[in-house]
Amino acid sequence: MGTPDVDAYIEDFTAFVTASPSSYHAAEEVARRLEQAGFDRLDERDAWPSDPGRRVVVRDGAVIAWVQPAGAEATTPFRILGAHTDSPSFKLKPNPSSAAAGLSQANVEVYGGPLLNSWLDRELRLAGRLATRDGATHLVATGPLLRIPQLAVHLDRGVNTDGLTLDKQRHVQPIWGVETIGDPADIVAHLAALAGVDADEVVGHDVHVVDAAAPARFGRGDVFLAAGRMDNLTSVHAGLTAILDAPADAGHISVLAAFDHEELGSDSRSGASGPFLDDVLARIGAGLGAGVEERRRAFAASSHVSSDAGHAVHPNYPERHDPVNRPVLGGGPLLKLNANQRYATDASGAALWAAACRAAGVPTQEFVSNNAIPCGSTIGPLTATRLGIRTVDVGPPLLSMHSARELAHVEDLAALGAAVGAFLRGA
């Protein structure tokens, strides 16, 4: 592949994943890296500058960054890389501390659509944010703390023949300690201590269960990468590296938009169905003097690459995939298509993506679902519908998608970063 330095790219990506155990951490890590590179962090409550510059704004677990070149006008188009920061997991319920059989447990609910069995018998962390009475939020993350122990085969003799069945309430509550008389375990107090706040001041929390294992390369030639949350931190990182290198003299405004809550359908103030992107683009346009006419002209000339993970053909289940279009690990990032617009790609979008891959010197491969298996979706159709901007859906091929620990080919990730970079440069 004509990719950049794969080893350096993967080393940076694994550092990003490790620093981003929750969507809130991911948004802050993007902002931190951009600020370090000279981007100005803005507050939505303040007036925003209208002069050329490199800027970033965080809303909860979502982040939007942009490069406004010198010479930008009211009708200057946008080039947008869209992604999402959240991943399927478990989330702490209110009053999360419970106990059974002498063991302290964390009361959790399922977030999105995780492969439940993949979370069994792993060391797990907690990560997210706490809210205190003064309205402040505090990021928090533990080390290895929890585990969801599987029932021993001696107590479930049919598990290897009849299959594993997990009840989402009874069978996935993790343990994290031993109950001591007179000293009940309080998981919120434990998190508050880590965050450096008084437990009595905590009035709310958004805290997720996270795989504690570090990302790891393996396989012949170390070509594979195993890590949690690659759906969809792979695309957030690709957009981050691209916006860092976006030109300040382009004929368009480069944008990275990483949303939260995609795994739930995106219906939130920080999700792709919410107003965040529209708010930011409207404020950029207003600073350039755009009215309704100029705004619509800018959008008509704009383009959006929606990047989210897709499926490589599984060697043990080849019949689950389209019999003709057979994307493989190591074959390059995916162009995702669906006749029913579960992905927003059309012929013009396909040409846009082909040009980006050609400019980056990387291959691409097409993904379409088997007709008998319903297709997933992502943020692409949502942004296309809300804003009317030409959108193409792409992403890296994975195996074990929605597992606690997903699998990718390292060259596919580096190729995605290269292609996204070419797109934001104007290829």
Summary of the structure (lengths in Angstrom):
residues: 427
radius of gyration: 22.1
end to end distance: 18.5
largest distance: 71.4
contacts: 1486
relative contact order: 0.19
helix: 31%
strand: 28%
